[in-house]
Structures are given as C-alpha cells and as structure tokens.
C-alpha cells in the first residue's frame, strides 16, 4: 500500500468513526442543541449591532443610513467625568468582591474541614449554600426591608446600643459596604465548593504520616492542607481577574438609587441608563464594547497566568 493509499484509508476510518460516534450519541447532541441555539441567538445574533458604537445611531434611519462618526463615541466616554467615575466604581467594587470571594470561601473550607461531626458539617454546608439560589430580585426586596431607616431590623438592633440609624442604601460609602457584604453572604458557600473538592483530593496518607511524626491539627493544616489548596487557589484567583469589570448588574440594579450613583453606579447600570433609558444607543454601545474588549483581554491574561503558575489549561 502506498503512502497516499494509506492516508486515504486512514481518512475513511476517521470519517466512519465520526459517523458512528454521532449515531451513537445523537441524544446527547440533541440535549446540547437548545443551549447552543440560545447562545447563537442571544450572544452572536446581536453582534452586528456593535456598529452603533461607531455611528450616531438614529433608530428611524437604521444601521445603513445613520452617520458614521468613527471613534467619537469612545472619545466622549473619556471626556465625561461621570464615565470615569463609573469605571472607578466598577473596579473598586469588583476588585473587593474578587478578593473576598477568594479569601472567605478559602477560610470557610478550612474551618468546615475541621468539623468531625458529619451531620453538623453537612447541615452547615447546606445552610450557607442555599442563598446562592435566591435571585437578587428577592434578596433586594429583603435587604430594602431589613436595612430601612424606618423600622428596619438592623437599625432597630443598632438602636439598642444607642447608635443612630444608618442609611445603608442611601449613603455611597455604606452602599459599597452593603453591596460587598451581601454579595459575599449570598455566594461564599457556593464558592467554597471548589475548595472542599480540592480538600477531598488531598492524599489521606499525608495526614497519617503527619500524626506519626507528632503534628497536631494546626500543623497539619499549615503544612498539608493549605499547600494542597494553593494550586486551585491560584487558578481561581487568576481566572477571577477576567471579571474585574463585572461588578454584578443584578445586585446593583436592585439596590441602587440616585443618591448613591457617585459611589455605586457601575458600567453595566450606566450603560442601561444611558443606552436604553436615555436613548443614546451609540454611546451605550461604545461603553459596553469597551468593557467587553477589556474583559476579553483580561481573561486571556488570566488564563495564561493560570497555566504558568498552576499548570491549568482547558485546551
């Protein structure tokens, strides 16, 4: 058999194997199809609309007839002091969320790992896990009620200690504090799952050897558990950098108000107000496009860092 014939024969085998695999796994492909269509429809379908970022878009003129203005919309984004403040707010809120979403679940997983009563351990894990499944529409209403200055539960408790009512959702600094704390409370149990999974993968014989050497629980945690968690911690931390411009639209939108725009307004809520409510579609598209490009670059950098420092890669 010649070299060409061998290649042709190998190609036929590959084609036959692919057809057999498709015939065997077609139910799995059908299960993926709806999700694939949703991604195509809502993620790739709107992409032609990005042309608005380079136009002075007029709905009655459409994409084809609206005048092109080049990079004027992006220049306007940097000329507006409000835009710069929004970017600073986003970086501050998102950065603090990333830091605390890394440290709090890490510490919680370490503490939970030390509990020896299995029933109590599972109960605690379930209780802190459940808030993740509540939407911010529900939690927003709950927080508005319990943080109210007029009879809110939190301010009633503060009043018992002689502290004046705090306007948590009407003061910019307190608003940031409320946003970060409530976001950690909602998601730290879910975020801890990956650390608990990493703990389960640590070789038990290491602990047995440490006990024989006379190590107590603190030293076992210090020299075995924490080093065992460091690789996944590096991965989670580096990949989180890609979300530095995602401060949480759902949460901010359901909690903020005009009183806290100067400290609580983020890119997503700003685009919503400017692009949809005010009708400046071109400017809103330019700001959103800027966020998407920067986020994409950061994700690529974070992915490379995860590969360099933790040997983590998807493809």
N, C-alpha and C positions, 0 to 999 in steps of 0.2 A: 504494500500500500504506500503510495507516495505521500509526501508531506501535505499537499493540497487536499488529497482524498481524506487524510487523517483529520484535517481541520474541518472539512465538510461533515465528516461522520460525527465529530465531537459537537459541532453546532446542532446537528439533528438531535443528538442525545439531550442537549441542553433545552432545546425547544420542546421536546417530548416531555421532559421532566417538569418544565414550567406549566405546560398544559395540564399534566396530571395533578400538579400541586393546586392549580386553580380549580380544577374539577372537584378535588377532594375538599378544599377549604372555602368553597363558594359561600357557605352560610356565614363564615367569619367576614368575608368581603362585604356581604350584604349588611352585616351589623355595622361596619365601619362607614358604609355609604352615606347614611343620613348625616353623620358628623362631618364627613368630607364635603357634602353639599352645603352645609351650614357655613363652613369655613370659606368655601369658594364664594358663596353669596354675600356674606357679611364682612369678610376680610379682604378678598381680592376684587369683588364686584365694585366697591366704592373707589378703588384706586384711581380711575380716570378723573375723579373729582379733585385730585390734587392739583390739577391745572389751575384751579381757582386761586392758589397761593401766588400765582404769577400774573393774575388778572385783577382788574377792578370789576369783579363779577356783579352783573345785574341779572336777577332771575328772569326778567322779561326779555333779555337779549340772549340768554343761554350761553353755553360754553363757546360756541363758534363765533358769536358776534361781540362778546364782552371784550373790552380793550385790554391788551397785554401791557403790563407795567414793569415787567422784569422782576427785580429784587426789591422793589419799593416797599412791598408789604413787610419783608424781613427787616428792612431798614427802619420802618415805622415801629416795629416791635422793640428795637433797641432804643429808639428815641423816646418812647413813652416811659416815664418814671414808674408808672403802675406796672408795666410789663416786667421791669427789672425787679420790682418788689415781689411780684408773683413768683418769679423764678427763685428768688432768695427764700421765700416762704416754702416753696416746694422742696428745695434742697435741705432746708433745716428740718422740716417735719419728716421727710422721707429718710434723711440720714439718721435721725434719732430713732425712728422706727426700726431701721435695719440693725442698729447697734443693740437695741433692747430685745429685738426678736431673735438675736443670736445669743445674747448672754442669759436672758431669763429662761428660755427653754433648756439651755445647757445646764444651768444650775438646778432647775426643776428635775431634769432627768437624773442628775447625780443624787439628789435627795430622795427621789422616788425609788431609785435603785437600792437604797439602804434600808427600805422598809421590808421587813421579813414576814409580816402578816399578809398573806396573799389576798385575802378577801378585802382587807382595808386598802391595800395598794391598788387593786382594781377599781374599787369604789372611788378613790381619789382621782385616779386617771380618767374615769368616765365623767366625773363631775366637771373637771377642768376642760374636758374635750368637747362637751356638749355646746357651749356658747358659740363655737365656730360655725354651727349650722343655723344660727339665727341671723336673719338679714339685718342690715343696718337700718332698714325702714322701721323694723320693730324696735331694735335697740335705740335708735334715735328718739323714738317716742318715749321709751322708758327713761333715757337719760334726761330728756327735757323735763320730765315729771320729777324725778328724784333730785335733780340739781337746781330746781327752781328756787328763786329767792323768796317766793311767796308760798311757804309751807312745804318746800322740798325736804325730803328725808335727810339728806346730807347736811343742809343748813340748819335743820332742827337739832341734829346731833352737835354741830359746831356751836349752836346757841347755848347748849347745856354747859359749855366751857367758857361762856362769856365772849365768844368770837362773833363778830358781826357777820351777817350774811354775805357770802361770796358770790359774785356774778360770774359763775364758771363759763357760761356760754355767751357772755356779753363783754368780757374783757379779753383783749388779744392774748396777753401772756397766759392767763388762766385757760383760755380756749386751747392753746397749743398743749398745755399740760393735760387737759381733759381728753383731747384727741389721742395723744400718745398713750396715756394710761388705759383708756377704754379699749384701744386697739390691741394693746398687749394682753389685757384681761380676756378679750374675745378669742385671740388666736394662739396664745402661748402654749396651751395644751395640745393643740393640733401640731404646732411646730415642734413640740418635744418628741413626737412620734419617731422622727428620723433619728434622733439621738438615742431613744430607747431601743430602736432596731440595731443601732451600732453597738450598744452595750450588750445586746444579746449575742453579737458576733465575736465578743472577746473570749479567748480560749480560757475555760474554767481552770485548766491545769496551772495557769499562771497564778491564780489566787491560791490554789492548793500549795504550790511551791512557796508562795509568799508566807502563808501560815506556818509552814515548816521552818522557814527562816526567822520566824518570830515577828512578822509585820502585823501591826494592828489594823483596824479598819481604815483609819485615816491615811496610813502609809500605803495601804493597798489602793486607795482612791488616788493618792498623789502620784504613785509610780506605775500603776497599771491602768486604772480606769480613765484618768484624764489623758494620758498618752494614747490610749486606744480610741478616744473620741476626737483627738486633734485632726486626723485626716478628713473626717466628714465635716468637722467644724470649718476647716479651711475651704472645703468645697462649698458649703452653704454660704459662708461669708463672701467669697469671691463672686459666686453667681448672684448674690443679692445686690451687687453693685449695678447690675443692669436695671434695677428698679429704683435707682436714685431719683428719677423724675416721676415716679408713680407714688404719690403720697396718699392715695386712696380716695377716689372720687365719691364713691357711695357714702363713705363715712362723713367726709367734709360737707357734701351736698345736703345731707340730712341733719347736720348740726349747725352749720354756719348761718350768719345773718349779716346785714350791712355793718353792724357795729364792730365786727372782727375781720373785715376784709383786709385791713392793713397787716394783720398778722396771720390770718387763717386762709386767705384766698390762695389757691394753688393753680397750676397750669390748666388742669382739666376743668375746674369750675370756672376759671377765667374764660377759656375757650367757649364753654357752654353759654355764658352770659353775653360775651361779645359776638360770637358767631351765630347763635340761634336767637337769643332774646333781643339783641340789638340789631340783628340783620346784617352785620358786617362779615359776610361769609368768607371773603378773601382773607381778611386779617385773621379770623379764627382758624382758617385752614393753614395759614402760614405758621402760626404759633403751634398748632398741633403737629405740623410736619417737622418743625424744628425739634420738638420733643421726641418724635418717633426716630429721627435720624440720630440724635444724641444717644437715645436709649439703645438703638441698634449697635452703635459703636461701643458703648459701654458693655453690652452683653458679649460682644466678640472679645473685648479685652478681658472681661471676667472669665470667659470660657478658656482663654489662653492661659490665664493665671492659674486656674484650677488644674489645668493639665501640667503646668510647670511645677507647682508646689505640692499637688496631691495626686498627680498621675491620673486625673479624672478626665474622661472623654466619652462623648456619646457616639461619635462617628469619626 
